[in-house]
Amino acid sequence: MSGSLSKALQRYNAKDYAGALRHLPPGRQSPPVLDEILLIAQCHAKLEQYADAAAFYLKAADLGGPKQAMLRALAANMLQQADDSFASLTAARNAARSDEFDANANETY
């Protein structure tokens, strides 16, 4: 685990979500690390910055892996919270097109 991720997790666990984001500026690392992208998304969600949270959940989904549908469903939920109905519907449709889609998966998180 990188030093910045460790510091960000400490801030996150202390409920200092803005502080956690300061340790994980978006786009700073190439290639992107899934754990960092998800932490950034979660911090934005906790700060009620739903459109930003959705963007990072979609970025995580674009990396591939077995949880793409769940991440797209989370993004759709965040976009709905941000009152962006069209983008929310698009993300939800993309999630539903996935083979592993489970309509109740986002309730787990």
N, C-alpha and C positions, 0 to 999 in steps of 0.2 A: 504494500500500500504506500502510495506516495506521501511525502510529508504534508503537502497541501491538502490531500484528501483526508488525512488523519486530523489535521487542524479543523477542517470543515466539518467533519463528523463530530468533533468535540463541541463546536459552536451549535451544530444542529441539535445535539442531545441536550444542550443548555437552552434550547428553544430560541436561540439567537440566529434566526434564519437569514437575516440580512448579513450578519457576520460570517455565516457559512458561505454565502455567495461571494463575499469578498476574497475568500481563499480559493474560489473556483471560478475565475472569470471565464465566460463563455468563449470558446474558440481558441483558448490559449494552448491547447495541446494537440499535436497531430501525430499519429491518428487519435481520434477521440476514444476515451475510455468509458465504457458503458456505465460503470459505477459512478463516475463523476457526472455524466449526463443525467442519470436518474436522480442523483442527489440535487443537482441544479433544478430539475423539474419539480421535485418534491418541495424544495425551498420556495420556489415561486408559487406553488399551490398553497403552501402554508401562509404565505404573505398575501394570498388572494389575488395574485397576478396571474390570472387564469390563462390568458392568451400566451404569455411567456411559458407557463408550465406546459401547455399543449404543444408548443413548438419544440420543446426539449423531449417530450414523450414521443413525438413523431420522429425526431432525430434519432432517438434510441431505437425505435421500431425499424428505421431505415438501415440500421447496422446489421439487421438480420437476426437470426436466432429463433428459438422456439416460442418466445413470448411476444411476437410481433402483433398478433391480434389483440392481446390484452393491453399492450401499450397504445395501440390505435384507439381502443375503446376508452382508455383513460384520457387520451387526447380529446376524443369526442365529448366526454363528460366535462372537461375543462373548458372547451370551446362553448359548450352550452351555458356554463356558468358565466362565461365572458359575453354572453348574449350574441354570439356569432352563429346563428342557426345554420346558415349555408355551409360553413366550414365544418361545423359539428356533424351535420348530416353526411358530408363527404367522408370525414374520418370514420364515422360509424359504418358507412357502406364498405369502405376499404377493409375495416376490421371483419365485417360479416363475410367478405369474400374469401377470407383465409380459411384454410382447412381446419385449423385448430380453434376456431372461434367458439367461445362459450359465452352466451349472453349474460351469465351471472358472474363471470370471472372478475370483473372490476369491483364487485361487492366484497371480494376477498381482501382488497387492498385499501 
